[in-house]
């Protein structure tokens, strides 16, 4: 490959990975063409990109970025996955697909999260974390919890007072008084 072509490919990779902070390196060698197409379709549904890269060119393309540790020790054929909502969602989807027997040779090799390289075991660990949406819902629940407790405690006192006033307003016999006030 000529130096000119290598520079073109490196520039293309650099443009594709611009703004990407978290990614996973996977192995797609051994997948049949049909399974590879199915895998890519599954990933597209989750807004995940998959690109097979030559390690040396990818190393040059990500030099000086947060993705640089991803290709430090990369060997053999590799594909880079990025996208999804966050690194946790990406790790969950990749871990799910790795365990699917349909895509048997598909494996996770490494990743980069917050500029730090993570191993395949750490990817499985990250996949068990709550996703961004789950974390936000837990946070909203924690924020709203004390307020809802306070409201329920305040309304409970008012409800009890209203119940006592209603009981005191009824006649002693327990039955409502006739509307015209005459005895029956």
N, C-alpha and C positions, 0 to 999 in steps of 0.2 A: 504494500500500500504506500503510495507516495505521501510525502510530507504535506502537500497541499490537501489531499483527501483527508488525512488524519486531522488537520486543522479544521476542515469543514465539519467533520463529524464531532469533534470536540466542541466547536461553537454551537452546533445543534444541541448537543447534550447539555451544554451550559444554559441555553435558552429554555430547554424543557424543564430543567431542574431549578430554574430561578425562583426564589421564594420558598423552596421546599426546605423545611428544617428537620423533619423527621421522616425516616424511610427505613425499609427493610430490604435486605439482600436475600434472595431466594434462589433455589436451584430448580430449574424446569427441565433439565436434561432427562430424557427417558419418557416423557409424556408423548403419547401419540398425537397426531395432528387434530383428531376429533376432540380428545380430552383437553388439549391445549386451547382449542377454540371455546370449549365449555368453560374452562377455567377463566379465560379472559372475559367471557360473558358474565360469569358470576361476579368477577371483580368490578366490571363496569357498572353492574347494578348497584354496587356500594360506592360508586364514584372513586374507585381505586385504579390507578394507572400501573401498567406492567410493561417494562421495557428491558429487553435483553441487551446487555452492554458488554463491550470488551473492557476488561478491568483496567488496562493501561490507559485507554482513552478516557474512561470514566474518572480515573484517578486525576488525570490532567484537567478534566472539566470541572471537578468539584474542589480543586485545590484552593485553599483559602476560604472555603465556606464551612458551614456547620456539618455538611455531609462528608467532609474529608476523612474522618475516622472510619467511615463505612468501608472504604476501599483500602485501608492500610494493610490488612493481612489477607485480602481477598485473593483466592486462588481458584483456578478452574473456571468453568462457565458460570456466569451469574446473570440474574435479572434483578432489577431494582423495582420495588413496589412503593408507591407513595400515594397520598390522597386520603380519602375518608374524612370523617369529622375531626379526628385527632389520632394520636399514636395508639391510644388504647383501642379505639374502634378498628384501626388497621391491624393491630396485633390479634384482636379477637377474630377477625375475618380470616386472616392468614392461618391462625391456629386451627380454626374450624375446617378450612380447606385441606390443611396438612393431615388432619385426622380422617378425612373422607377417603375411603378406599378407591373411589373413582380416580382420584388424582394421586395414586400411590407413590410415584417417584418424586412428587413435589415436596420440597422441604424448605424450611426457613434456615438460613445460615447465620445471619447476624443482623444487626440493626443499629440505628443511631437515634438517640433520644436526647434532646437538649444538648446536642454537641458531644455526647458521650456514646461510645460504642457499647452495644449490649449483645450478649451471646444468644444463641437459640434457646437456651434454658431460661434466660431472663425475658425473652419474648413471650414464652408460655406464662411466665409469672405476671407480666404486664397485662396479658389478655384477661386475667382474672380481676383486674382492677375495675372499679366502676367507670363507665364512659363519661364524657363531658356532660351529656344530657342527664345522666343519673346523678352526677355530682351536683349539678345545678338544682335538680329537684330535691335532693337531700338538704342543700343549703336553704332553699326556699321554705322547706318544712321546718327547719331549725329557726329560721327568722320568724315565721308566722306562728309557730307553736306557742311561745309565751304570750303573744297577743291574744290568740284564741282562748287560751286558758284564762286570761284575765277577763275577757269578755264573758265567758261562761260563768265565772265566779261572780261577776257583777250582776249579771242577769238572773242568776240563781237566787240571790237575795231579793231582788225585785219581784221575782216570780213567787217566792215564798210569802212575801208581804201581800201581794195581790190575792193569793189564795186565802190568807187569813182574813183579809178585809171582806172577801166574798162570803166566807163562812160566817162572819159576824153580822153581815147584812141580812142573812136568812132568819126567819122567825125561829123561835125556840123549838117548835114542834118538828122542825126539819122539813115541813112542806111549805111551798110558796103560798102566800096569802092570796085569797081570791081577788080578782081584779076590781070588783065593785066594793069591796070591803065588807060585804054582808056575810053573815054566818050561813053556812049551808044546812 
